[in-house]
């Protein structure tokens, strides 16, 4: 009798999980393009990826590469795209496995993303200024290190090459059909997404855009969304998961001019790490006050002001630490 009770409870739990997962999938509608501009597609190794173009094609190309986290997409740059397009030919891409790009059930790796950024820039842009956020910043450095890359300038927003250690078992678990989907849906819930923005994304929680939370939730519940996130959550997208990689070493060896942008109050990747990185690689470091991991989303006017007025028009000034009040 007890065995039957346990089995019945287990089956009921599994059944409830399956139903709950299906309901969540249905609640997430089609993901609209959140950016101004013209949407285009780029086919890479059989994966259809989406990107948006805005601004005058005769202006310098600026490639925007969003960070990697649950629900990530080019929506991250929505607050700055329209302003940047006044002076630059902006190309904002959804990385494979995220946003409006296809999300095949691949085992996503750092090499895949580094090579995608390199190939996309070579095929779609012309010597672009590459703006990359968080972990994608390190992957862009990896891509820029290839001889084929021709990046005009790198702007790295709180870049990191370490997200907490590698846990391949977690990736395997999150990829399983029922248990993995259920755990993923907890990770991708609206409270969880908002917690990420509140803890690590924004200095002032009142600045969190509820539309950004909603879009991230919708993005996180598109078919196949858990596969890339599973690799990220397991630490398997850290650049050293595929090969030896040290951000300081790689950045110091890089010939591409590079600027670091940091939120003064960032905790996930603290400012002291930014200062150490800038000193080791002899790069510019710009600090934006009252900001954490997403200074471009929290203080878009200040972020755009820096890019347009100082970095690109005034030219580089190595070692400068510019402080902006948000």
MARGU-326344 format. One record per atom (N, C-alpha, C): residue in one letter; x, y, z. Coordinates in steps of 0.1 Angstrom, whole numbers, plus 5000, padded with zeros to 4 digits. Layout:
AXYZ/...
% end
This chain:
X500849885000/X500050005000/X500950135000/X501950125008/X502850235009/X503550264996/X503950144989/X504650164976/X503750224966/X502450184966/X501450234957/X501250384960/X501250424972/X501150564976/X502250644971/X503450594973/X504650664969/X504650684953/X504350564947/X504350574932/X503250664927/X502150664933/X501050754929/X501450904931/X502050934942/X502551064945/X503551114935/X504551014932/X505551054922/X504951074908/X504050994904/X503451014891/X502651144891/X501951164902/X501251294902/X502151414901/X503251404908/X504251514908/X504751534893/X505151424887/X505651434873/X504551484864/X503351434866/X502251484857/X502051634859/X502051684872/X501851824874/X502951904868/X504151854869/X505351924863/X505151934848/X504751824841/X504551824827/X503551934823/X502351924830/X501352024827/X501752164829/X502452184841/X502952324844/X503952374833/X504852284829/X505752324818/X505052364805/X504052284802/X503352314789/X502552444790/X501952474802/X501252594804/X502152714802/X503352704808/X504352814808/X504752844793/X504952734786/X505352744772/X504352814764/X503052784767/X501952844759/X501752994763/X502053034775/X501953174780/X502853264773/X504053214769/X505053294762/X504653304747/X504253414743/X503853434729/X505053444720/X504753484707/X505853514698/X506653624703/X507953624702/X508853724706/X509053834696/X508553954699/X508654054689/X510054114689/X510354184678/X511654254677/X511554384686/X512354394696/X512254514706/X512954634701/X513654634690/X514554744687/X514054824675/X514354954674/X514055034662/X515054984651/X514654994639/X515554954628/X514954844620/X515754784611/X515354684602/X515954554607/X515054454608/X515554314612/X516054234600/X517154164602/X517654084592/X518153944598/X518453854589/X518853724594/X520253694589/X520953614596/X522353564592/X522453414595/X522653334585/X522753194587/X524153154590/X524353094601/X525753054605/X525752904610/X526452824602/X526552684605/X525252614607/X524252654599/X522952594599/X522052664609/X522452764617/X521652834627/X521252964621/X519952984621/X519353114616/X519453214628/X520253314627/X520353414637/X519653544633/X519253624642/X518553754640/X519353874644/X519353974637/X519954104641/X519154224636/X519354334642/X518654454638/X519654564634/X519354634623/X520254734618/X519554874619/X520254974624/X519655104626/X520755204623/X520355324617/X521355424614/X521755434600/X522655524597/X523155554583/X524255454580/X524155374569/X525155274565/X526555344563/X526555474560/X527855544558/X528555574571/X527855564582/X528555594595/X529355464599/X530255484609/X531055374614/X530155264619/X530455134616/X529655024622/X529955004636/X528854984644/X528954944658/X528154824661/X528854714665/X528154584667/X527954574682/X526654554686/X526254534700/X526054394703/X526754334713/X526654194717/X526154184731/X524954134733/X524354134747/X525054034755/X524854044768/X525453944778/X524753814777/X525253714785/X524653584785/X524153554799/X522853534800/X522153504812/X520753464809/X519953424818/X518553374815/X517753484809/X517153454798/X516353554791/X517053664783/X518353644782/X519253744775/X518853764760/X519053884755/X518753914741/X519254054738/X519154094726/X519554234722/X518654334728/X517554294735/X516754394742/X517554464753/X518654404757/X519554464767/X519954604762/X520154624749/X520654754744/X519454844739/X518254804742/X517054884737/X517155034742/X517655064754/X517755204759/X518655284751/X519655224744/X520755304737/X520755304722/X520055204716/X520155184702/X519755314694/X518655374697/X518155484689/X519155604690/X519655624702/X520655734703/X521955704696/X522455584697/X523655544690/X523455554675/X522255524670/X522055524656/X522155664650/X522155764658/X522355904653/X523755924647/X524655854652/X526055874648/X526755744643/X526155634645/X526755504641/X525755414633/X526355334625/X525555224618/X525455114628/X524355104636/X524255004647/X523754874642/X524454764646/X524054624644/X523954554657/X522754524661/X522454454674/X522054314671/X522854214676/X522554074673/X522054004684/X521153904682/X520853804691/X521753684689/X522553644700/X523453534699/X522653404696/X523253304690/X522653174689/X522153124702/X520953074703/X520353024715/X519653124723/X519553254718/X518953364726/X518153454717/X517253524724/X516453624716/X515653564705/X515653634694/X514853584682/X515753494673/X516953464677/X517753364669/X517253224672/X517653134664/X517252994666/X517952934678/X517352834684/X517852774697/X517852624695/X518752574686/X518752424685/X519352364697/X519052234700/X519552164712/X521052124711/X521852224709/X523252204708/X523852194722/X525052144724/X525852164736/X526652294734/X526152404739/X526752534736/X528052544744/X528952614737/X530352624742/X530852764740/X531952794748/X532552934746/X533152944732/X533752834727/X534352844713/X533252874703/X532052824704/X530952844695/X530652994695/X530653064707/X530253204707/X531453294702/X532653254706/X533753334702/X533853334686/X533653214681/X533753204666/X532553274659/X531353264666/X530253334660/X530453484659/X530953544670/X531153684670/X532153724660/X533253644659/X534253674648/X533753664634/X532953554631/X532453534618/X531353634615/X530453664624/X529453764622/X529953894619/X530953944627/X531554074624/X532254074610/X532853964606/X533553964594/X532653964582/X531453894583/X530553884572/X529553994571/X529154054582/X528054144583/X528554294584/X529654314591/X530054444594/X531454484587/X531754604588/X533054654582/X533854724593/X534854644598/X535754704609/X534954764620/X534154694627/X533154754636/X533854784650/X533154884656/X533354904671/X532454794677/X533054704685/X532354604691/X532054634706/X530854644709/X530454664723/X529854534729/X530454484739/X530054354744/X529954354759/X528954284765/X528654294779/X528954164786/X529554184798/X529754074808/X530553954802/X530053834803/X530753714798/X530953724783/X530053784775/X530253804761/X531453894758/X531853984767/X533054064766/X534253974765/X534353874774/X535553794773/X535553704760/X534353664756/X534253584744/X534553664732/X534253794732/X534653884721/X536153904720/X536753914732/X538253924733/X538853794726/X538253684729/X538753554724/X538553554709/X537453604704/X537253614689/X538153714683/X538353824690/X539253934684/X540753884683/X541053784691/X542453744691/X542753664678/X541753614671/X542053544658/X542553644648/X543453594640/X544153674629/X543153734620/X541953664618/X541053704607/X540253834612/X540153854625/X539253954630/X539854094627/X538954184624/X539354324621/X538454424629/X538454414642/X537654504650/X538354634651/X537654744649/X538254874650/X538454914665/X537554874673/X537754904688/X536854804696/X537254774708/X536454694717/X536054784728/X534754774732/X534154834744/X533554724752/X534154694763/X533754584771/X533154634784/X531854594786/X531154634798/X531154534809/X531954564820/X532054464831/X532454324826/X533454314818/X533754174812/X534254084823/X533953954821/X534353854831/X534653724823/X535553644828/X535853514822/X535653404832/X534953434843/X534753334854/X533353364860/X532553254860/X531153274865/X530853174877/X531953114882/X531653034894/X532052894894/X532852854884/X533252714883/X532452634874/X532952524869/X532252444859/X531552324866/X530352304862/X529452194868/X528752124856/X529452044849/X528851974837/X527651894841/X527551844853/X526351764857/X525151854857/X525251984860/X524152074860/X523652094846/X524552104837/X524152124823/X523352004818/X523851884822/X523151754818/X521751754824/X521651794837/X520351794844/X519351884838/X519852014835/X518952114829/X518452074815/X519151994808/X518751954795/X517751834795/X517551774806/X516551664806/X515151714804/X514251634798/X512951674793/X512051724805/X511851654815/X510851684825/X511551764837/X512451694844/X513051754856/X513851874852/X514651864841/X515351984836/X514552104833/X513452074826/X512552184822/X511852244834/X511552164844/X510952214856/X511852304863/X513152254865/X514152344872/X514452464864/X514552454851/X514752574843/X513652674845/X512452634845/X511252724846/X511352794860/X511852734870/X512052804883/X513152914881/X514252874874/X515352964872/X514953084863/X513953054854/X513553154844/X512153224848/X511853214861/X510553274865/X510753424866/X509653504866/X509753644866/X510353694879/X510053634891/X510753674903/X512253654903/X512653544896/X514053514895/X514753614886/X514153644875/X514753744865/X514853874872/X513753914879/X513754044885/X514854054896/X515053934903/X516053934914/X517453954908/X517653894896/X518953914889/X519154064886/X518154124880/X518254274877/X518454354890/X517754314901/X517854394913/X519254374920/X519654254920/X520954214927/X522154254919/X522154224906/X523354244898/X523254344887/X522054374882/X521954454870/X521854604872/X521154644883/X520854784885/X521254824899/X521754944900/X522055004913/X520755044920/X519855104913/X518655154918/X517455064913/X516854994922/X515754904918/X514554974911/X514455104915/X513355174909/X513555204894/X514755184889/X515055204875/X514855074867/X514554964873/X514354844866/X513054854857/X513254834845/X512154844835/X511354714835/X510054724839/X509254604839/X509054544826/X509154634815/X509054574802/X510254494799/X511454524804/X512654444803/X512454314810/X511854314821/X511554184829/X510654094820/X509554164815/X508554084808/X509254024795/X510054104788/X510654054776/X511653944779/X512353964789/X513353854793/X512653724796/X511453734803/X510653614806/X510153554793/X509653634784/X509153574771/X510253514764/X511453574764/X512553524757/X513053394763/X512953384776/X513453264783/X512453144782/X511253174776/X510353064775/X509953034760/X510853074751/X510753034737/X511252884736/X510752814726/X511252674724/X512752664723/X513252574731/X514752554731/X515552644739/X514852734746/X515652844754/X516552784764/X516252664770/X517052624781/X518352564778/X518652534765/X519852464761/X521052554763/X521052684758/X522152774760/X522352814774/X521152834781/X521252874795/X521752764804/X521452634800/X522052524808/X523552524808/X524152554796/X525652564796/X526152684804/X525352794803/X525852914811/X525752884826/X524552834831/X524352804845/X525352704850/X525852614842/X526852514846/X528252564845/X528452694841/X529752744840/X530552694828/X529852634819/X530452574807/X530552674795/X530252794797/X530452904787/X531652994791/X532252964803/X533453034806/X534553004796/X535253104791/X536253074780/X537252964783/X537552944796/X538552834799/X537952694799/X536552684796/X535952554796/X536452474784/X536852544773/X537252474761/X538852474760/X539452584765/X540852594764/X541452684775/X542752694776/X543352784786/X543052924781/X542453004790/X542153144787/X542253224800/X542953334799/X543053424810/X542753564804/X541753634809/X541253754803/X542353864804/X543053874815/X544153974816/X545253944805/X545653824804/X546753784795/X546253814780/X545053764777/X544553784763/X544353924760/X543854004769/X543554144766/X544854224765/X545854184773/X547154254772/X547854224759/X547654104753/X548254064741/X547454114728/X546254164731/X545454214720/X545854344714/X545954344700/X546354474694/X545154564692/X543954514692/X542754594691/X542654694702/X542454824699/X542254924710/X541054884718/X541154894731/X540054844740/X539754944751/X538554964754/X538055044765/X537154954774/X537354974787/X536554904797/X535555004803/X534254964805/X533255044811/X532754964823/X532755034835/X532354964847/X531355044855/X530454974861/X529555044871/X530355044884/X530355164890/X531155184902/X530755084914/X529455054914/X528954974925/X528754824921/X529354784910/X529154644906/X529754554917/X528954444920/X529454344930/X529754214924/X528954174913/X529254044907/X530654044901/X531054154894/X532354174889/X532854314895/X533454314906/X533654444913/X534654534905/X534554664908/X535354764902/X536854734904/X537254684915/X538654654917/X539154564906/X538354464902/X538754374891/X538954454878/X538054554876/X538154634864/X539454714864/X539854774876/X541054844877/X542254754875/X542254644881/X543354544879/X543554504864/X542354484858/X542354444843/X542854564835/X542454684838/X542854794830/X544354824831/X544854804844/X546354824846/X547154714839/X546754594840/X547454484834/X547454494819/X546354534813/X546254534799/X546554674793/X546754774802/X547054914798/X545954964788/X544754954793/X543555004786/X542855114793/X541955184786/X541155284793/X540155214802/X539755284813/X538755244822/X537855364824/X536555344821/X535555454824/X534655394834/X534455474845/X533555434856/X532355514856/X531155454857/X529855524857/X529355504871/X529055624877/X528555624891/X527055564892/X526755514904/X525355474907/X524955364896/X525855274893/X525555164884/X526255044888/X525754924883/X526454794886/X526754734873/X526154614869/X526554544858/X525954594844/X524954674845/X524254714833/X524254874832/X525354934832/X525355084832/X524755144819/X524755064808/X524255114796/X522655114796/X522155014804/X520655014806/X520155104816/X520955124827/X520455204838/X520755354835/X521855384828/X522155524825/X522555544811/X521555514802/X521855514787/X522355654782/X521855764787/X522355894782/X523855914785/X524255874797/X525655894801/X526555794793/X526055674791/X526755574783/X526955624769/X525955664763/X526055714749/X526955834748/X526855924758/X527656044758/X529156014758/X529455904766/X530855864766/X531355814752/X530555724747/X530955664734/X531055764723/X530155854722/X530155944711/X531056064713/X531056124725/X531756244727/X533256224730/X533556114737/X534956094742/X535655984735/X535255864736/X535955754730/X536255764715/X535255784707/X535355774693/X535755904686/X535356024692/X535756144686/X537056204691/X537256194704/X538456254710/X539656154709/X539456024707/X540555934705/X540955874719/X541655764719/X542055694731/X543055774739/X542955754752/X543855814762/X544155714772/X545155624770/X545355504778/X545555534793/X544855454801/X545055464815/X544055564821/X543255634814/X542355734819/X541155664827/X540855714838/X539655664846/X538655774847/X537655764838/X536655874837/X535455844846/X535055934855/X533955904863/X532755984859/X531555914857/X530355974853/X529355964865/X528656074868/X527656064878/X526356024871/X525755924876/X524455874870/X523355964874/
% end
